[in-house]
Structure formats: structure tokens, C-alpha cells
């Protein structure tokens, strides 16, 4: 069973497009799109475990230039 999350991203002004492009290139990211509202980019990612998600994906996302804040929302399956 894998762990899936949505990550809501706020960016510096004018950086949404480049941030979406950069995060979509990270292994494990399945979707990254620019949006309007309080966040600038929404992405979805998947990993085998929460530990792997943090190490392999979230650390790389937070290193992308232009990101000012992220909010990680784990997906709950029933």
C-alpha cells in the first residue's frame, strides 16, 4: 500500500509556472498544476511509505526555488 498526498504550494509572485514545472519533474510526483486562490500550485505525490515520501519527495519539493510555503494533505482511503 502506498502513501498519497496533496501538497498545496504558495510561491513568490510570478513563480507559479516555473515551480509547477520543477516539482512535476520530481520522481513520485503524479500531478502539478497552477491554480488561483490562496495557493499557487497544487501537486499530488505518491511513495511506498511516509518515510520515503519525506525523504525522497518532500525534501526535494521544499528545495525548489520560488516556494514560500507548503501544506501537505495526506489522502485517506476508506
N, C-alpha and C positions, 0 to 999 in steps of 0.2 A: 504494500500500500504506500502510495506517495503522499507527500505534503504539498498542498497547493495554497498559494497566497495571492492576493491582490495587493499591489503597492501603489499608494497614491503619492504623487510627487509634486512638490512645488519647486519651481525653477526661478532663476534670475529672469528679469524682463528680456523677452526676445530669444530665450534659450530653449523653449519647449521642443521645437522641431529637432534640434541637434541632440538634446537629451533623449528624446524618444528613439532616435536613430542609434545612439550609443548603447542604450540599455537593451534594445532589441537584438543587438549582436552578442549579448552575454549568453553563454550556454545555460539552458534551463529556463530562459525567458520565452514564453509562448505567445505573448501579445504585448505590444506597447503602442499606445495611441495618445495623441494630443487631445485634450478636452477643454471645455470652458467651465468656469466656476471657481471654487476656492483652490482647486488643484489644477495643474497644467498638463500632467501626463498621468495616465493610469496604465499600469502594466500587470501582467499575470505571470507567475513563475511556478515551477514545479521541481521538486527534488525528492530523493528517496527518503530523507529524514529531515527533521528540523535542524539538526546539527549541520548537515550538508547544505541545507538552504542558507543558513547563516554564513557558513564559511565560503561556499562556492558562488553564491549569488548576491546576497545582501551586501557583503563586504565590497564586491565589485560595483554594485549599484551606487553605494554611497561614495565611491571614489570618482564617479563621473563628474566632470566639470560642469558647473551651472546649476547643480542641485542645491537647494537651500534647506529643504525639509522633506522627510518621508514619513508615511504612516503605513504600517504593514497590517493587513487584514487577513488572517488565516481563513481558509474556506472550510466550513463544517459540512460534512456529508452525513446524511441520515440513512 
